[in-house]
Amino acid sequence: MIGIISLLLIIYTLLFITRIAAIILEYTGLSESARFQARSAVTGCGFTTSESEEIMNNAIRRKVVGNLMLIGNVGLVASLSSMLMSFIHVNMDNLPYEVAIRGILLGGGLLILWGLSKSRSFERLVIRIFEV
């Protein structure tokens, strides 16, 4: 159970950091695609667009995106290790039951985080925290 909780906390932290980075990119003058650029930096997939060139031509944006790339790689390693931890210590007597419960908990937590990532109220809260 600790592995599932730590995995959900890692994903939540990555979502929070990505949202803050998108806000920073928007404040530096990047267009509405700042959220997309922040997510692509965290996930490690890059796109060669004019907006990527705008990121490279600004020192603050370059630093933000570089840090997002590093955080994304650390988050990937931490997520994989947490995922392994959550399913390694399973009681073999109740294997199907334990795996099903952990899968349901993980799936439910991921659905909640997905809903949170789409929430405008969460975005307003992050902006308020960032502007303080």
Buried (B, 14 or more C-beta within 10 A) or exposed (E): EEBBBBBBBBBBEBBBBBBBBBBBBBEBEBEEBBBBBBBBBBBEEEEEEEBBEBBEEBEEBEEBBEBBBEBBEEBBEBBEBBBEBBBEEBEEEEEEEBEEBBEEBBEEBBEEBEEBBEEEEBBEEBBEEEEE
